[in-house]
């Protein structure tokens, strides 16, 4: 991850103050950049066979707060010998690693963090392409002596185009009572690959945690209530969804840069459905899976690995 090599004492003091006020999210207003890289964040700005993908940039036009917002845009370029490659715009507090041998990617690590927030909040604008969706994901983990265990997470999909700043909320679900030691936030302009998704653009600004206790928790229902368990997984995972009516539903899985790796038609009954996905070929990494019946569509992320 690139960082500024030269900071004045004044700038450094302002930056440190902003980190405290941001409730432990570094560079939460995206005011500090080194070229097209926001400080303390990694991006999907990559070069493949000499072709550059600049998917993340600072935007000074009417930010929600401060001097800049982060503009995250999916790009498609033609690569000699490969064809068209779509790279989703991506921000992460971890490390984005692109494997050019398999044209897949992983997101690893995060930033030190030892709090238990209730929600991630912030502001966004979104210009969607066709049926594309933006994705905001929060993961909180703790090292148990052998591996890093996910103890809390939350995911939000955004599908409607809006050219005005709107507030978002990601409700964090805690699986264990432990205090985490690592935080990762992943923000993507596209959550799956379809024709034209390279035009999808997400603006994000002023993200922060809400620690207010909640006396009543109301589940936010989606059209299909899509999910999978276990997640992460190695050999198999159960993909479940709530069908509004009996009929055929299409399950599609893509890797992080939108290449389709699996497709299956599921004959669903009205109500709860469960499909066991046997992993026979997917390597470790983050994948997007979505269920669609032609007019209802929902997308989630799955992780292959420990």
ZIVEN-V188368 format. One record per pair of residues at least 24 apart in sequence whose C-alpha atoms are under 6 Angstrom apart, sorted by the first residue. I is the first residue (numbers start at 1). J is the second residue. Records with the same first field share a line. If there is no record, write none. Layout:
BEGIN
I: J, J
END
This chain:
BEGIN
1: 42
3: 39
4: 34
22: 208
28: 206, 207
29: 205, 206
30: 69
31: 67, 68
41: 92, 93
42: 91, 92, 95
43: 90, 91
44: 90
55: 89
69: 204, 205
70: 203, 204
71: 202, 203
72: 189, 201, 202
73: 189, 200, 201
74: 198, 200
75: 198
76: 198
86: 257
87: 257
88: 189, 190
89: 188, 189
90: 187, 188
91: 186, 187
92: 185, 186
93: 184, 185
94: 184
104: 255
105: 256
106: 285, 286
110: 182, 183, 184
111: 182, 183
112: 181, 182
113: 181, 182, 183
114: 179, 180, 181
117: 210, 211
118: 172, 210, 211
119: 170, 171, 172, 209, 210
120: 169, 170, 208, 209
121: 168, 169, 207, 208, 209
122: 167, 168, 206, 207
123: 166, 167, 168, 204, 205
124: 165, 166, 203, 204
125: 162, 163, 164, 165, 202, 203
126: 161, 162, 201, 202
127: 161, 200, 201
128: 161, 200
129: 197, 199, 200
133: 158, 159, 190, 191
134: 158, 188, 189, 190, 191
135: 187, 188, 191
136: 186, 187
137: 185, 186
138: 184, 185
139: 183, 184
140: 180, 182, 183
141: 180, 182
142: 180, 181
151: 175, 176
192: 258
193: 258
232: 303, 304, 305
233: 304, 305
234: 304, 305
235: 279
236: 277, 278, 279
237: 276, 277
238: 275, 276
239: 274, 275
240: 273, 274
241: 272, 273
242: 271, 272
243: 270, 271
244: 270
245: 270
246: 270
249: 292, 293
250: 291, 292
251: 290, 291
252: 289, 290
253: 288, 289
254: 287, 288
255: 287
256: 287
END
